[in-house]
């Protein structure tokens, strides 16, 4: 969010400077991150696809950022029927 290009894009989507301050407002974080496990993540992916997205970028956040999240991605793919 510190990059001006990100800020411009987020403002264009309706977020305000207050949303971008610090680590981001709850509203901004909720819009950007699906919390709650595999079902919540799958639901968010489906929401994007139903809204017209032709692709959805996914990044799994884990306790160890160096660990590749293959098990979680496999679980999400299964929840999406892929």
C-alpha positions as CSV (number, residue, x, y, z in Angstrom):
1,X,0.0,0.0,0.0
2,X,3.0,2.2,0.2
3,X,3.4,2.2,-3.5
4,X,1.6,5.1,-5.1
5,X,0.3,3.0,-8.0
6,X,-1.4,0.7,-5.5
7,X,-2.9,3.7,-3.6
8,X,-4.2,5.1,-6.9
9,X,-5.8,1.8,-7.8
10,X,-7.4,1.4,-4.4
11,X,-8.7,4.9,-4.4
12,X,-10.2,4.3,-7.8
13,X,-12.0,1.3,-6.3
14,X,-13.5,3.5,-3.7
15,X,-11.1,3.4,-0.8
16,X,-9.9,6.5,0.9
17,X,-6.7,7.8,2.4
18,X,-7.8,6.6,5.8
19,X,-8.2,3.1,4.5
20,X,-4.6,3.1,3.2
21,X,-3.1,4.5,6.5
22,X,-1.0,2.2,8.7
23,X,-1.5,-1.4,7.8
24,X,-4.8,-0.7,6.2
25,X,-8.3,-0.3,7.6
26,X,-10.4,-3.3,8.5
27,X,-12.6,-2.5,5.5
28,X,-9.6,-2.6,3.2
29,X,-8.1,-5.8,4.7
30,X,-11.5,-7.5,4.6
31,X,-11.8,-6.6,0.9
32,X,-8.3,-8.0,0.1
33,X,-8.0,-11.0,2.3
34,X,-10.3,-14.0,2.7
35,X,-10.1,-15.1,6.3
36,X,-11.6,-18.2,7.8
37,X,-10.1,-21.2,6.1
38,X,-10.6,-23.1,2.9
39,X,-14.4,-22.6,2.7
40,X,-14.1,-18.8,3.0
41,X,-11.3,-18.7,0.4
42,X,-13.3,-20.8,-2.0
43,X,-16.4,-18.6,-1.5
44,X,-14.3,-15.5,-2.2
45,X,-12.9,-17.0,-5.4
46,X,-16.4,-17.9,-6.6
47,X,-17.6,-14.4,-5.8
48,X,-14.9,-12.9,-8.0
49,X,-15.7,-15.3,-10.8
50,X,-19.4,-14.7,-10.6
51,X,-18.7,-10.9,-10.7
52,X,-17.0,-11.4,-14.1
53,X,-13.4,-12.1,-13.3
54,X,-11.7,-14.4,-15.8
55,X,-8.9,-15.2,-13.4
56,X,-8.3,-14.8,-9.6
57,X,-4.8,-14.5,-8.1
58,X,-4.4,-16.5,-4.9
59,X,-1.7,-16.2,-2.3
60,X,-1.9,-18.5,0.7
61,X,-0.5,-16.9,3.9
62,X,1.1,-19.3,6.2
63,X,2.9,-19.1,9.6
64,X,6.2,-19.8,7.7
65,X,6.5,-17.5,4.7
66,X,9.3,-19.7,3.3
67,X,7.1,-22.8,3.1
68,X,5.4,-23.5,-0.2
69,X,1.7,-23.9,0.6
70,X,1.0,-26.8,-1.8
71,X,-1.3,-28.7,0.7
72,X,-3.5,-25.6,1.2
73,X,-3.6,-25.0,-2.6
74,X,-4.6,-28.6,-3.2
75,X,-7.3,-28.3,-0.6
76,X,-8.6,-25.1,-2.1
77,X,-8.6,-26.6,-5.6
78,X,-10.6,-29.6,-4.3
79,X,-13.1,-27.2,-2.6
80,X,-13.5,-25.4,-6.0
81,X,-13.9,-28.7,-7.8
82,X,-10.7,-28.3,-9.8
